[in-house]
Amino acid sequence: QVQLVESGGRLVQAGGSLRLSCAASGRTFSIYAMGWFRQAPGKEREFVSVISWNSATPHYADSVKGRFTISRDNAKNTVYLQMNSLEPEDTGVYYCAGHKYGTAYAFRPDSWGQGTQVTVSS
């Protein structure tokens, strides 16, 4: 397991931008595929994005494609989610997730952050 801590969530107006960060502990960050999930009130947790260990294969849910960008800096043990053109439907708790030895094609998280709240107002 790796410990993950998200930050950056806040209230933002529709159309605005927000950058989430996820800091990982330990020295094995680079062997984890990393990604983001989100959960809106009353809804199931849903996949948002994933990135491979070497950033070669980012992938996005259709709902955020073209608006969100995932990236990582292995030297800093950090993964980011840049969110642009935010919509009220993007509101929810965003969770950072990691899958040891995972890939962008087979992402089954075994580590989760505590979540950070993102609220997009109309």
N, C-alpha and C positions, 0 to 999 in steps of 0.2 A: 504494500500500500504506500501511497504518497499522500501527504497532507496538503490540501488545497484551500486557499483563502481567496475569495473573490472580493473585488472592490470596484467602485466607480458608479454603482447604481444610484439613481436619483430621479427626481421629477423633471421632466422635460416636455416642452411643447411639441405638438405634432409638427413634423417636418424638420425637427431638430436632429442633432447628432449626440452620440454618447459613446464613450470608449470604456469598456469593461476590461479589467485586468484580473488575472488569476495567478497568484504566486504559489509555487510548489516548493515543498521542503525536500531535503535529501539530495543525493547525488546521482539519482537514476532517472531524472526527468526526461532525458533524451531517448529512453527506451519506451516511453509512453506515447501512444497516440493520445491526443488531447482534443477535447471538444466542449461544446456548450449545449445545454438543454435549458428549457424554460417551462414554467408552469403558471398559467393564468388561474385566477380564482375559479373553482368549480370545474376545472378542466384537467385532463391528464397531462402529465409531463411529456413534452415533445422535444424531439431532436431539433437542434438549430444548425449546428455546424461541427465539423471535425477536421483535424489536420494531422498529417503523418509526422513522424519524428523529424524528418528532414524538410518539412513544409512543402513536399512535392505534390501532395494530393489533397488540397482543400476541397471540401464538399459542403453544400448548403441545402437546407430545406427549401423547397420551392417558394415558400412564403416569404423568405428573406433574401433569396437570390437576387443579386444586383444591388442590394442595399447594405448588406452586412459583409464584413471582411474579417476572416480569422487569420491570425498570425501568431508566431511564437518566436521567442528568443531563448534558445537553449542555454546560452551563457548566463542568462539572468533567471533561468528557471521560471519563465513567465509566458503565459499565453494571453492573447488579447482578442477582444471582439469589438471591432469598430462598427458602430451602428449608425447609419445615415438614413435620412428620409423616414424618420420614425413615425409610426402610426399608432393610434390608440390600441389596436389589436396586438401590438408588441408588448403591451403591459404584462408584467408578470415577474416572478422570481426567476432569476437567471442563475443556473448552476454550472459551475466548471466541473468537468469530469475527465478522468484519465483511465486508460486501459493499458496495463502493462503488457508489452509486446504486441499490442494491438496495431491495427492498421486503419486507414481511412475507409477500407472496404469491409472490415470486420471490427466494428467498434462496439464493444460491450463493456461499459465502464465498470471498474472495480474500485474506483476512488471518486469521492464526491466532495465538493466544497459545501459550505453552509448556505450558500445562496446570497444574492444581492438583489434588492428590489429595484425594478425599473418601472416607472409610471409615466405613461405618455398621455398628456391631456389634450383635449380637442381645442 
